[in-house]
Amino acid sequence: MPLVPNSTYQAPLWLPGGHLQTIVPALARKAPHVTKWKERLELADGDFLDLEWFNEGRSRLAVLSHGLEANAGASYIQAMAAALIRRGWDVLAWNYRGCSGEMNRLPRFYHSGASDDLHAVVEHALVTHPATELDLIGYSLGGNMTLKYLGERDNHSPRLHRAVTFSVPCDLACSSKTLGTPFNRSVYMKRFIDSLAGKIRAKQPRFPDLLDPSGLKGVRTFRQFDDRYTAPLHGFRDAEDYWARSGSKQFLSRIRIPALLVNSANDPFLGPGCFPREEAEASEHFHLEIPATGGHVGFPGGNWMEARAIRFLDSGSTGVR
């Protein structure tokens, strides 16, 4: 019953509430860029992914997956990479399609369920890197993609070792509804929609028959954006179909390696469906930890996320010691 009973995380007293614990780290967290060697991975469909490595041929390798509209240079990615490197890992941080600073070639972008791209990265790493253990770490959208990837395939390499995810909207419909509340929509969702809209406009001249920027008028929520762009571009009927098929919650019971999900109880991005207690209680492999505080990919006050991930990856089957 891998429901972690007592989380060690406690937010600083001077930084109360999930909103401050989300916003302040996003603005203030700094980390040196340690994944400096860049590689372009050509995909079978004619597109590409840009990868960043710290590669010394070590026996352990971690693949890091970022959140929505972030990239491999995000401070939380680089802070985790630096902590892993100090503890003996090599690191591969990857940029999703259109997130590396150069627009991808195809009409499709990335999305929460694009575990086929993570699969391509993992397979490339297994072929090109000598590590005997490969670990996965994902944040927010990247965490959803990671958990989905682990649960939807039953033929993983025996070198795939463990996984840790933070702040994961594993129930996409529930998370979209939560982010659609007035305060969240004005503070968080507007930023995401503006960034995604910029990519639609940038790519539209290459695909004028598929991308109509006039559809952006009046788009204020993920439901609207996903109905008009995400779903039709990626083979889904509509936003509801995209959320239903791409959320990782339905795949958790099928995970067969030790995997940890850390979702704080005051995460402003997550609704009640994003805390899969029953799935953890019924699983031998999927672990759920719910700190009372922490915000969304926040956990301010030190290097708790990095230490927690390393402790799980280094420990026994429960990840608790």
N, C-alpha and C positions, 0 to 999 in steps of 0.2 A: 504493500500500500504506500507508494512513494509520494505522499503528500507531506512535504517538509513542514514539520510542526512549528518550528520557531525560527524565524528569520533573524539574522544578526544585524540587518541594516536598521539604523536609526538616523533620521534626518537631523541636521543641526537645529537647535532650538531657535536660532535667529532666522531660519528660513522655513516658515510654516506653510502648509497647504500645497496641494498638488500642482497648482498653476505656477507658483514661484519655484517649486522644485523642478519644474519642467523648463521654464523660461530662463532662469538665471544660469544653469549649467550650459544651456544652448548658446548663450551669449558670452559666458566667461571662461568656459573650459578651453584650454589651450594644450596642444601636444605637438611635439616635433614630428615632421614627416619622415617616417623610417622605412616605408615601402617605396624605395626609390627606383628599382629596376622595372621598367615598363615593357610589356609584351602585348601584342595584338593577337587575339585568338580568332581565327577565321572560322565561322560557323557553317554547317552543312547547307543552310538555307540562303547563303550568300551574304549574310550580315556579319557583324564582328562584335567582340567584347574586348574592352581594354582592361588589362590586368596589371596589378602592381605587386612586386615581390620583394621580400627580404629572403634571400636564398643562399644558404651556405651548405646545402646538402645534409642537413641534420636529420635525425631519425624521426622527428615529430614535425608535422606541418598542420597549420590551422588556416582554414578558409573563412574569411570574414565577409559578411553580407550587410550592406548598409540599409538605411531606411528610405522612405519616400522622398524623392527629389533631393537626396544627398548624393554623396559619391565616396570613393575610396579614401579621399583626403579628409573626411569628416573627423573632427577632433576625437569623438568616441572610438572611431575605428583605429586611428593612429595611437591613441592611448592604450588600447587593448593590444595592438601590434607590438608596441614597445615593451609592455609587461610580459607578453609571451616570449619575445626575443630574449629578454633577460633570464627567463626560466628555461631556455633551451629549445624553443620552437623556431622553425622557419614560418613565414607568414605569406599568404596570398590574399590580398584584398582586391576585390573586383568591382568594376563599374558596370551597372546595368546599361542596357541599350539606351543611348542618348544621354548618359550621365557623366561621360568623361570629358566633356567640353567639345566634342565633335558629334554632330548628329548622326545617328545610325542610318544605314542605307535603305532599309525597308519601310513600308508604311507602319508596320507594327512598332510599338514601343516596348517597355517592360510593364509588368503589372504584378499584383500580389500573388497570383497563381503561376507565375512563369518559372516553375521549377525545372522546366526543360533546359533553361539557360544555366541554372545552378548545376544540373546534371552534366552539362557540357564542360563546365569549369572543373568539377570534381574529376571527371574522366580524364581531362587533360592533365590535371595535377598528378593523378595516379600513374599516368604513362610517363611523364617527364620528370617527376621528383622521386627520389629514392626512399622517402619516409616510410617507415613500417607502420606508423599510426597517423591517421588523418582525422582531425577534429573540425567540427563546424561551429561557427559562432554567428548568430544573426540578431539584428536589431529591428524591431517594429515590422515593417513590411518584409525586410530580409529575414526576420525570425519566422514570420508566417511561411515564407517560401521554404525555409530550411525544414520546418516541421512537416510541411506538406510533402516535400521531397523524401524525407525519411519514411513517411507512412505510406506513400503510394507505390513504392517499389520494394519487392521482397528479395531482390538479387544483388544487394549491395556487396561491394568488395569487402573481404574480411579485414582489410586495412582501415576501413572506416571505423573509427574508434568511439567517439562520443560527440555530443552536441550540447551547446548552451545557447539559450535565446532570452532576450530581454524585451519587455514592453510590447508584446505581440497581440495585435487585433485578430485573434484566431477565429472569431465570429465577425465576419466583415460587415454583415448587415447591422449587427448590434453596434459596432464601432462607428459605422457611418451615421447611424441615428444619433449616437452620443455626440459626435463631432458636429452634427447639424443643429444643436441647440444654440440659441442666440449668441451667448458669450463665446462659446467655442468656435462658432462659425466666423465671428468677427476677428478673433485673435489667431486661430490656427488655420482653419479651413481656407480663409481668404488667401493666405500666403501660399498654400499648396495649389489652389486653383489658379492663381496668377502665374505661378511657375509652370504648371502644366499647359496653361493656355499659351504661354510664350513658345513652348515647343510645338504646339499645333500650328501656330502662325509661322514659325521658322521652317517647318517641313512642308507646309501647304503648297508652295510653288513647285515642288517636285512631284506632288501627288494631288493635283487640283480636282480630280474626279472623286477622290476618297476623303479629302480633308476640306471641309467647308468652315472657314473661321467665323462665318456669320452665325453659326450655331453656338458660339461662345457668348453671344449676347444674352444676358440674363442668367448665365450659369453661376450659381452661388453655392451649390452643394455637390458632394460626390455623386449622389444619385443622378443629378442632372448631367454632370460630366461623364459619368460612366455609361449612362443611357445613350448619350450622343456620340461618344468617342471610344471609350475603352471597350465596350461590348462589341460594337460592329467591327472594330479593327482587329479583334482577337477571337472572333468566332463564337461570341456569346449572344444570346437572344436579347438581353437587356441587362440593366444593372443588377436586378435580383438574381438572374441566372449566373452572372459573373460572380457575385458574392457567394452564392450557394455552392458553386463548383470550385471556387478558389480558396475559400476559408480552410485553414488547417485543422480546425477542431474535429472534423469528421475523420481525419486521418490519424489522430493521436493514438487510438487503440491498436493500430497496426505497426507502431514504431517498435523496432527490435534491437536497438542499441540504446545504452543509457543516454537520456536526453532530459535537460532541465529547462523549464520555462519559469522565468521570474517576472511576474506582473504585480506592480504595486497596487494596493487597494485604492489609493487616491489618484491613480493615473487618469487625467482628464480626457484621454482619447478612448478609454475602454468602458464599455457597459457591462452589465452583469453576465452576459453570455461569454465574456472573454476570460472567465475564471473557471476553467474546466476541472473542478474538484472531483466529480464522479469519474472522469476519465483517468485521472491520476490514481484515485483509490483503487480502480480496477486493473491497473497496469503494473507489470513487473519492471517496465523500462522507462516509462514517461513520468517525470518528477515535476511537481508544481510547487513553487514557493511564492507566497503572497506577503511581502513586507507591508506593514501598515502605511508606510510613507515611501516617497521616492519619485513621484511624478512619472513622466514619460521620458524614457532614456535619460533620466536625470541623475538620481541617486547622488546628490551633492554631498560634499564634505570629505572628499578623499578619493581613494581608488577602489571603492568597494566593488564595483562591477568587475573590474579586472581581477581582483583577489578572489571574488566568488567564482568566476569562471574557471580560474586556474585550480582552485580547490576542488571543484567538481571534476575537472578533467584529470586531475592527479589522484583522486580518491577512489574508494571502492565503488561498488554498484549503486549505493545510495547517494553518493555525493555529499554525505554529511559526516563530519567528524569534528 
